[in-house]
Amino acid sequence: MKTTDFAVIFDMDGVIFDSERAYIDSFRVICEEEGIPFIEQACIDCIGANWNRSKVIFEEAYGEDFDFPHYYDLVRKRLGTLQFDLKPGVHEIFEFLEERDIPIALASSTSKNSVMRMLSEEGMLTTFDVIVCGDMVTHSKPHPEIFLTAAEKLGVAPENCYVIEDSFNGIRCAHNAGMHPVMVPDILQPDDEIRGLAQVVLPSLNEAIEFLGNCYEASNESTPTTF
C-alpha cells in the first residue's frame, strides 16, 4: 500500500529524457529551412512552459504575426522522428521509489500526445501513478496548477511532495505550490533566485536518490505510529 505522506513529482523533458537540447536544435534547423532568424533565447524561455505560454514567448520575440502553430508543428514532426536518451539515474530512482511504495507523478508542460508517445516508447507508462500534461491544465508553470493537480490526484498534501525539476519555471512552480523543489539542472544552471527557491540543487538523479531517501526516512520518523 502506497504512502500518503510522501510523494515525488517529476518533470519530463530535461529530467527523465535528454530532450531539451533536441527541441532547441530542431527549431534551429526549421529556422534554416524556413529562412527565418534563429532566436535561441526564445527557446530557452520556453523551457518548462506549455503550448499557450510558448506561443506568447515566441510572439514577443518574433512579432505578433509569427505563425507559432505552423512552426511548432514542424518542430513536433521533426522531434517525432528522434529517439531521446534517458537521463542518468532514471531507472535507479524509479526502482528506489517503487521499492518503498512511494507515489510517483509526472507533471510535464508537454502535450499529452507527446508525453504518452515518449513514455510508451520506453515502456514507462505504468511507472507513474498519475500523469498530468500541459494541455490538461489551464495555467502554465510557474503557476502552481499542474503540480497541485498532480498532488490532488495522488491524494498527497502539497507540503509532502518533492518535485524534481530542471527548469527555472518548474522550480518557481513547485515553490508556488508549497512543495519541496529539487533542481537537477540540464541546460539552465541555477542563478541566485533559483538557488533561493530550491530546497537543494543536485548534479544528477543519482544524487537525488540519497537526498530523497534521507527525506523519506525523516518523514517516517516524524509520523506518529497509530494502532
N, C-alpha and C positions, 0 to 999 in steps of 0.2 A: 504493500500500500504506500503510495507516494505521500511525502510530507506536504503539509500545507503552510509551513512556517519558514520555508526556504525554497527559492526558485532561481533559475538562471535564464535570462532572456538574451538571445543572440541577434545581432545584426547579421546580414548575409555577405554582401559584397565587401571585400577587403578584410573580412573577419573569418568567414568559412571558405570562400572562394577567392583566389587571387585574380580578381576580375576588374578592379578599379582602373588599373593602367590600360587594360584592354578596351574599356569604354572610351578613354581619352584618345588612345591610338586609333580606334575605329573612327572617331569623329574627325581626327586629323586627316585620315585617308579620304573620308567623304568630302571634306573641305577641298582637298586637292582635286578630286574628281569633279566637283561641282563648281570649282573656280571661285570659291569664297574664302575670305581670310580665316585663319585658324586662331581662335582666341582661347588659349588653354585655361585662363583664369575662369572663364565661364564654366568650363567642365569641372574645374576644381570646386567652384562654388556650389555645384550641383551634387557633390558627394554627400549622401545622406538625405537628399531631397526627393520628393515624389514627382510624378509627371507634371502636376499643376504648378508646383513651385519651380521646377526646372524650366518650364515654359516662360515664366516671369523672368527668371535669371537670364535666359537667352535673349528675350526681347529687350531687356535692359542693355545687354551687351551689343546686340546687332541692330536694334531698332524694332519698333512695334510691328513693322511689316514683315519681320522674319517669319518664315513658314516653318515653325518649330515642328508641327506634326509630320511634315514631309521629311525633314532631316532626322527626326527621331526614328521614323520608320526605316529609313535607310541604315541607320546605325544598328537598330534592332535586328534587321535582316542579316547584316554582316556578323553581328555577335552570335546569331543563331547557328552560324557555321563553325564556331570556335568551341573548343573544349577547354574549360578552365581547370587549372590545378587547384588542389586543396591547399589551404594554408597549413604550415607546420603545426602539429599538435591537435588537429581536428579530431581524428579518430580517438586519440588518447583522452581528450577532455570529455567527449561524449561517453566513452566507456566508463570513465571515472564517475560521471554523474548518474549514469544508468545503474551502476553497481550499488549506489546509495539510494536509489529510487527518488532522486531529486527531480522535480518537474522541470521540463525544458520547453521554452517557447522560441519561435523565430518571429522577429518583428522587423521586416525589411521594407524600405521605401520603394523597392522594385515592384513591378506589376505582378499580379497573381500568376498569370500565364508563364511569365519568365521564371518566377520562383519555382513553380511546380515542375517546369521542364528541367531546370538545373538540378533540383533535388532528386528528381526521378532518374536522371542520367547517372547519378552517383549512388542510387539505391538508398537515399536518405529520407524518403517521405515519411517513414514511420519513426524517425529519430525524435521528432518533436511532438509534444502533447498538444501544442497549439501553434498555428501559423497565422500571422496577421500580415497582410501585404499593403503596399502603398495605396492601391486603388480600392481598399476595403475600409478606409477611414477618410474623414473629411479634411483633416489638417495634416500638413507635412511637419516632419521634425524641423525645428526644435520644439514645436508644440507637443505636449506630452500624450496626446490622444492614443497614438499607436502602442506605446508601452503600457499605458493604463488599460487599454483594451486587452492586451495580452495577459496582464496580471489578473484582470477580472475573469477572463476565460479559464485561467489556471486555477482560480479560486485562492490566490495568494495575495496578501496585502502588499501594496507597493513598497512599504518600508522593509519588506522581507525579500525583495527582488534585487538580484545582482545583474547588471546589464553589461555585456561585452560589446564594445563599440570601437570603431577606428576613426570615425568622423567627428568633427567639431560639433556639427548639428546633432549627432547622436548622443554625445556626452551632455550637451545642453538639454536635450530631450529627457534623458534619464534623470538629470538633476531636477528639471522642472517637474518630473513625475514623482519626486520624493524617493527615488530609488538609489541604489549604490552604483555609480558609474565606474566601470573598469575600462580603461583605454588600453587597447593593443594597437599601436599606430601602424598604418600601412603607408600611404603616400604622404599624409599630413603628419608632421611632428607637432606635438602639443606646444602651444605658447603659454604665457603666464596665466591667461584667463582659463584655459582648458585644464591646466595643472591644478588650478584652484578649485575647479568644479569636480574633477575626477577624484574618486577615493584613492585610486592608485593608477599608475602608468606602468605597464609591463611590456617587455620586448616581444613576447610571443605567447601563444596559448599554452605552451608547456609550463611557463611560469605561472599562468593563471590557475593551473590545476592546484598547485601548492597553496596559492592565495585563497581560492575558494574552499579548499579542504580545511584550512585554518578557520575561515569564517563559519563554515558548516559546523565544525566541532564546537566553536564558541556559541553558536545559536542553540545547539543541543544542550550545552551546559547551563545556558540561561533559561531553558524551558523547564518549568516545574513538572515533575512526574505526577501523573494522575492515576488513580486506581478505580 
